[in-house]
Amino acid sequence: MTKHPPYSVVLTYTDDPQQLTIQPVDSAILAPLVAGKTALPFFWGEDEFWFDDEVARQFGVALLNLIAAGRPEVKKNALILLSTRSRSRQEAE
């Protein structure tokens, strides 16, 4: 099995083409670039955590909301919230 260094993940939205790209980056290389930048911790629980469907959903929603906060063209199409209720297309407009 190939040994990999600890990765950080970079998630980028591009306009042309409209897509999200995910890039694994060696954490040691990325550390100086993100030093002093805002960090948004994502907590699973007190002692132990499990990567289940609900945690994955909440994590994905948090990432997409963060991207949408800085990109109006994404925000207008985002029909997601951190709560469990969903938004209709009319509510988003």
C-alpha positions in Angstrom: 0.0 0.0 0.0 1.3 3.5 -0.9 2.2 5.7 2.1 0.6 9.1 1.8 1.5 12.2 3.9 -1.3 13.8 6.0 -3.5 15.7 3.6 -5.5 18.8 3.8 -8.3 19.3 1.3 -8.7 22.4 -0.9 -12.2 22.9 -2.3 -12.5 25.4 -5.1 -15.5 26.7 -7.1 -14.8 27.8 -10.7 -17.1 29.8 -13.0 -15.8 28.4 -16.3 -16.7 25.6 -16.3 -19.1 25.8 -13.3 -17.7 23.1 -11.0 -16.2 22.3 -7.7 -12.8 20.8 -7.6 -11.3 19.0 -4.7 -7.5 18.7 -4.3 -5.6 16.8 -1.7 -2.6 18.9 -0.6 0.3 17.9 1.7 -0.7 19.6 5.0 2.9 20.7 5.7 3.0 22.6 2.3 -0.3 24.2 2.9 0.3 25.3 6.5 2.2 28.5 5.8 -0.4 29.6 3.3 -3.3 29.3 5.7 -1.5 30.6 8.8 -3.4 33.5 10.3 -6.5 32.9 8.1 -9.9 32.3 9.5 -10.5 28.8 10.7 -14.0 27.3 11.0 -13.9 24.2 13.2 -16.4 21.5 12.5 -17.2 19.5 15.7 -18.7 16.0 15.7 -19.2 15.6 19.4 -17.7 15.4 22.8 -15.6 12.3 23.0 -16.0 10.1 19.9 -17.3 10.8 16.4 -18.5 8.8 13.5 -18.6 9.7 9.9 -22.2 8.9 9.2 -24.6 10.2 6.5 -25.9 13.0 8.7 -22.4 14.3 9.6 -21.5 14.1 5.9 -24.6 16.1 5.0 -23.9 18.8 7.6 -20.3 19.0 6.5 -21.2 19.3 2.9 -23.9 21.9 3.6 -21.4 23.9 5.7 -18.8 23.9 2.8 -21.4 24.9 0.2 -22.8 27.7 2.4 -19.2 29.0 2.9 -18.6 29.0 -0.9 -22.0 30.6 -1.5 -21.3 33.4 1.1 -18.6 34.8 -1.2 -20.2 34.0 -4.6 -23.7 35.5 -5.3 -24.0 33.3 -8.5 -23.7 30.2 -6.3 -25.8 31.6 -3.4 -28.8 32.2 -5.7 -28.8 28.5 -6.6 -28.2 27.1 -3.1 -31.2 25.4 -1.8 -29.5 24.2 1.4 -29.4 25.2 5.0 -27.7 23.9 8.1 -31.1 23.0 9.6 -32.9 19.9 8.8 -35.6 21.6 6.8 -35.2 22.1 3.1 -35.9 25.3 1.2 -38.0 25.5 -1.9 -36.8 27.2 -5.0 -39.2 30.1 -4.3 -37.8 30.6 -0.8 -34.3 30.8 -2.2 -35.2 33.7 -4.5 
